[in-house]
Amino acid sequence: MTHTNTNTDQAELLVKTVIHNWNLQNQRLDSLLEQLSDEDLARETAPGRNTGNWLLGHLTAVNDGMLPLLGLRAKLYPWLQLIFIDNSDKSGLEFPSTADLRKFRKEVNAALTEYFNAMQVQDWTDRHQAVTEEDFQKEPHRNKIGMLINRTAHLSYHIGQLIYLIK
Amino acid sequence: MTHTNTNTDQAELLVKTVIHNWNLQNQRLDSLLEQLSDEDLARETAPGRNTGNWLLGHLTAVNDGMLPLLGLRAKLYPWLQLIFIDNSDKSGLEFPSTADLRKFRKEVNAALTEYFNAMQVQDWTDRHQAVTEEDFQKEPHRNKIGMLINRTAHLSYHIGQLIYLIK
């Protein structure tokens, strides 16, 4: 049996496929975080490299930043940016507890998921807030779905490091 | 100025956005590989973890496998599978030289790029060869573009580890 999609179907399917992969990588991190104790997360992923806690905070801060960048709402935890994006693991700044970091991640991801479920194809192919209208005309791939694809890659990149906390 | 896309445009734009990100991650790895000497690649990415050489071979073998999975052609280097997919870094199997591994990667990626440039939206939303027609009806996100998104995430995952070879 062959099934011919209309173009609308195709665009919808493409968007769903991207979101599916975003969810998949997040589930992968959820499952990794369940396997890792708070003590594990306090360790460096490799000698002299970022700790699990910093990476957890970093990924949460980056996801939180997607809320305004995608034009959805203000950040839930704007103060994470200073510790986990503007500064490195070895900044000496005080981190929230690992329990809080785990909680923040869940809340930010729940907010994103709620918005994603309501977004239409046309929303996803619109420009995001980090690109000007002028640049967007020249580089139409700098749209919201492009940001989600990029953030999926960023997430996987750091999962590749967090997995080193598994003994 | 606002620009309203037709649905065909949207599907095309979505496919281009995914391929753009695939290219971006590959360029990122290319640039990392230029920074790393053959001696660097012989080292473990973290104590007891995969070496740079194994990861380079692994990523090349996985990309090579995409050629048949996407229905494009047979693998260029089918024998890489045994060393870099079916077995781990510490298998004791002899690896090709780092110079050869670098060359294989370039050739596999050049082949993929040539095919990607010729593929249409409809090709990308078709099922890939690792899913049956029956399963595909139930899970239409298991299409070729889904595989490319998945492989982009896989690539980023290992770039996150290879970056630890930078001193």
Interface residues (C-beta under 8 A of the other chain):
Chain A: M1 H3 N5 T6 N7 T8 Q10 A11 L13 L14 V15 K16 T17 V18 H20 N21 L24 Q25 T45 A46 P47 R49 V121 Q122 W124 T125 E133 Q137 P140 H141 N143 I145 G146 I149 N150 T152 A153 H154 L155 S156 Y157 H158 I159 G160 Q161 Y164
Chain B: M1 H3 N5 T6 N7 T8 Q10 A11 L13 L14 V15 K16 T17 V18 H20 N21 L24 Q25 T45 A46 P47 R49 V121 Q122 W124 T125 E133 Q137 P140 H141 N143 I145 G146 I149 N150 T152 A153 H154 L155 S156 Y157 H158 I159 G160 Q161 Y164
